[in-house]
Every structure is written in structure tokens, then in C-alpha cells.
């Protein structure tokens, strides 16, 4: 928003309009105003968190559980949904544009026109993958220690 207020905080507080499909004390889920496909949902924690690093474990787990339930609901709804993308954009380099954590739940159909996720990637050498795996395991140990 122009005044620097977080739009998702305003939606979670009921100060900004949204087409809410689910809410509880921890999260609010609503339709994206700029949907990739019809039925594109966002699951947002009520407490402000910029990215994954800012979420506590319980809130993060709850967001994913709500996202799973919404994906199931989309598949059972009248909105066309032959598949579902569950997407997280964490950081500007990952295309995050609203800096309040949000999980996208996007219903998909063949030929829906959204193809930006698909591109050819070369196979990575095993030694490079192993090096990266070690680096991530070390970081996991640091985070748990």
C-alpha cells in the first residue's frame, strides 16, 4: 500500500476487502486479486512474517496443512482443476512481490496458459549435487543447534 502498510496484514485484520475462503486464529486464505488461474488462492499467516525464516514451526506447518485442504477443496469444487500447484516465493529473487509470507494454491487445467514454471534445465553433475547436499546438511545442523 502507498502508506507502507502491509496489505496482507490489513486483510488479516479485516481492514481491507478480500474474498476469504477460510480463516482461523492463525491464518486467513483468500482469492488472489491478480490470479494466475481462476480460483488462485493465498494462505497468509495473521502475524506478519516476511518469509520462511520468520515463521515459527507451528505456524508454518499449519499454513501447509491449510494449503493442502484448500487444494483438495479446489479439486472437488466447480472451479476447473485437473491439478494444483502449491507455490512459495520466498524473497525478491524468487519473485516474491508482497513481503508478507504467503502460500499460493493454484488450480491447473491442461492448456490454462500458465507455462512460466516449465523450462529445460541441464542435468547437474552428481559431485556438485553431493557438495550442495553437504552444505545444506551443515546448515540444518546449525539451525537445530
Kinemage of the C-alpha trace (Angstrom):
@kinemage 1
@onewidth
@group {chain A} dominant
@subgroup {mainchain}
@vectorlist {calphas} color= white
{ca unk a 1} P 0.000 0.000 0.000
{ca unk a 2} L 1.109 3.556 -0.633
{ca unk a 3} L 1.450 4.428 3.071
{ca unk a 4} L 3.692 1.424 3.768
{ca unk a 5} L 1.019 -0.648 5.498
{ca unk a 6} L 1.198 -4.352 4.723
{ca unk a 7} L -1.807 -5.243 2.561
{ca unk a 8} L -1.890 -8.822 3.876
{ca unk a 9} L -1.851 -7.617 7.487
{ca unk a 10} L -4.757 -5.308 6.626
{ca unk a 11} L -6.664 -8.213 5.059
{ca unk a 12} L -5.929 -10.457 8.065
{ca unk a 13} L -7.200 -7.693 10.390
{ca unk a 14} L -10.369 -7.204 8.322
{ca unk a 15} L -9.349 -3.646 7.391
{ca unk a 16} L -9.034 -4.420 3.676
{ca unk a 17} L -11.514 -6.278 1.482
{ca unk a 18} L -10.742 -9.832 0.380
{ca unk a 19} L -12.682 -12.835 -0.901
{ca unk a 20} L -11.966 -15.046 2.105
{ca unk a 21} L -12.461 -18.798 1.761
{ca unk a 22} L -11.036 -19.894 5.124
{ca unk a 23} L -9.874 -18.303 8.351
{ca unk a 24} L -8.931 -19.302 11.861
{ca unk a 25} L -6.874 -17.745 14.645
{ca unk a 26} L -3.582 -18.390 12.796
{ca unk a 27} L -4.232 -17.911 9.068
{ca unk a 28} L -6.551 -16.374 6.533
{ca unk a 29} L -6.952 -17.747 2.990
{ca unk a 30} L -8.417 -15.707 0.176
{ca unk a 31} L -8.531 -15.406 -3.601
{ca unk a 32} L -5.592 -13.644 -5.244
{ca unk a 33} L -6.601 -10.308 -6.813
{ca unk a 34} L -4.169 -10.981 -9.649
{ca unk a 35} L -4.763 -14.701 -10.256
{ca unk a 36} L -2.665 -16.898 -12.485
{ca unk a 37} L -5.769 -19.038 -12.998
{ca unk a 38} L -9.369 -18.858 -11.805
{ca unk a 39} L -9.523 -19.949 -8.141
{ca unk a 40} L -5.904 -18.963 -7.318
{ca unk a 41} L -5.732 -18.807 -3.500
{ca unk a 42} L -3.294 -17.337 -0.993
{ca unk a 43} L -2.795 -18.693 2.530
{ca unk a 44} L -1.416 -15.975 4.804
{ca unk a 45} L -0.446 -16.022 8.484
{ca unk a 46} L -2.251 -13.408 10.567
{ca unk a 47} L 1.001 -12.433 12.283
{ca unk a 48} L 3.343 -10.550 9.977
{ca unk a 49} L 6.212 -12.661 8.688
{ca unk a 50} L 8.231 -11.677 5.634
{ca unk a 51} L 9.467 -15.129 4.636
{ca unk a 52} L 10.065 -18.700 5.755
{ca unk a 53} L 12.829 -17.622 8.111
{ca unk a 54} L 10.302 -15.533 10.065
{ca unk a 55} L 7.731 -18.288 10.619
{ca unk a 56} L 7.609 -20.386 13.743
{ca unk a 57} L 7.358 -24.134 13.155
{ca unk a 58} L 3.725 -24.484 14.246
{ca unk a 59} L 2.513 -21.629 12.032
{ca unk a 60} L 4.487 -22.937 9.060
{ca unk a 61} L 3.040 -26.420 9.484
{ca unk a 62} L -0.464 -25.031 9.823
{ca unk a 63} L -0.108 -22.955 6.639
{ca unk a 64} L 0.904 -26.051 4.668
{ca unk a 65} L -1.964 -28.086 6.155
{ca unk a 66} L -4.488 -25.391 5.234
{ca unk a 67} L -2.950 -25.221 1.750
{ca unk a 68} L -3.374 -28.988 1.400
{ca unk a 69} L -7.014 -28.817 2.452
{ca unk a 70} L -7.666 -25.947 0.043
{ca unk a 71} L -6.051 -27.906 -2.801
{ca unk a 72} L -8.392 -30.802 -2.024
{ca unk a 73} L -11.353 -28.410 -1.938
{ca unk a 74} L -10.377 -26.910 -5.303
{ca unk a 75} L -10.310 -30.393 -6.848
{ca unk a 76} L -13.844 -31.028 -5.514
{ca unk a 77} L -15.212 -27.583 -6.400
{ca unk a 78} L -16.932 -26.367 -9.555
{ca unk a 79} L -13.745 -24.460 -10.459
{ca unk a 80} L -11.875 -26.393 -13.154
{ca unk a 81} L -8.910 -28.119 -11.509
{ca unk a 82} L -7.200 -31.126 -13.047
{ca unk a 83} L -4.133 -30.418 -10.916
{ca unk a 84} L -2.849 -27.959 -8.334
{ca unk a 85} L 0.402 -26.051 -7.940
{ca unk a 86} L 1.368 -25.163 -4.371
{ca unk a 87} L 3.937 -22.413 -4.687
{ca unk a 88} L 6.039 -20.332 -2.336
{ca unk a 89} L 8.016 -17.308 -3.484
{ca unk a 90} L 10.473 -16.533 -0.670
{ca unk a 91} L 12.477 -13.389 -1.405
{ca unk a 92} L 12.684 -10.926 -4.251
{ca unk a 93} L 14.958 -13.187 -6.318
{ca unk a 94} L 12.249 -15.876 -6.055
{ca unk a 95} L 9.590 -13.449 -7.380
{ca unk a 96} L 8.071 -12.529 -4.011
{ca unk a 97} L 6.258 -9.223 -4.572
{ca unk a 98} L 4.297 -8.852 -1.327
{ca unk a 99} L 6.683 -9.150 1.596
{ca unk a 100} L 4.311 -10.923 3.949
{ca unk a 101} L 4.670 -14.702 3.743
{ca unk a 102} L 2.007 -16.313 1.572
{ca unk a 103} L 1.462 -19.726 0.070
{ca unk a 104} L -0.097 -19.864 -3.395
{ca unk a 105} L -2.599 -22.652 -4.101
{ca unk a 106} L -3.237 -22.570 -7.836
{ca unk a 107} L -5.757 -24.787 -9.632
{ca unk a 108} L -4.493 -26.005 -13.007
{ca unk a 109} L -6.055 -27.360 -16.174
{ca unk a 110} L -4.437 -28.506 -19.384
{ca unk a 111} L -3.949 -25.526 -21.663
{ca unk a 112} L -4.718 -22.914 -18.989
{ca unk a 113} L -1.984 -20.734 -20.457
{ca unk a 114} L 0.360 -20.565 -17.462
{ca unk a 115} L 3.643 -22.022 -18.656
{ca unk a 116} L 6.263 -19.926 -16.856
{ca unk a 117} L 7.177 -22.777 -14.497
{ca unk a 118} L 8.341 -25.018 -17.306
{ca unk a 119} L 11.744 -24.719 -18.899
{ca unk a 120} L 14.569 -27.038 -19.866
{ca unk a 121} L 17.302 -27.472 -17.286
{ca unk a 122} L 20.575 -29.339 -17.782
{ca unk a 123} L 21.349 -32.345 -15.626
{ca unk a 124} L 23.592 -31.428 -12.694
{ca unk a 125} L 26.741 -33.480 -12.038
{ca unk a 126} L 26.456 -35.827 -9.040
{ca unk a 127} L 29.595 -34.413 -7.382
{ca unk a 128} L 28.097 -30.913 -7.469
{ca unk a 129} L 24.787 -32.204 -6.089
{ca unk a 130} L 26.679 -34.019 -3.301
{ca unk a 131} L 28.590 -30.817 -2.426
{ca unk a 132} L 25.329 -28.878 -2.241
{ca unk a 133} L 23.727 -31.611 -0.118
{ca unk a 134} L 26.619 -31.384 2.370
{ca unk a 135} L 26.282 -27.596 2.556
{ca unk a 136} L 22.559 -27.876 3.263
{ca unk a 137} L 23.048 -30.615 5.878
{ca unk a 138} L 25.604 -28.400 7.646
{ca unk a 139} L 23.122 -25.508 7.626
{ca unk a 140} L 20.402 -27.794 9.007
{ca unk a 141} L 22.691 -28.796 11.871
{ca unk a 142} L 23.422 -25.127 12.623
{ca unk a 143} L 19.707 -24.289 12.629
{ca unk a 144} L 18.928 -27.116 15.050
{ca unk a 145} L 21.896 -26.483 17.331
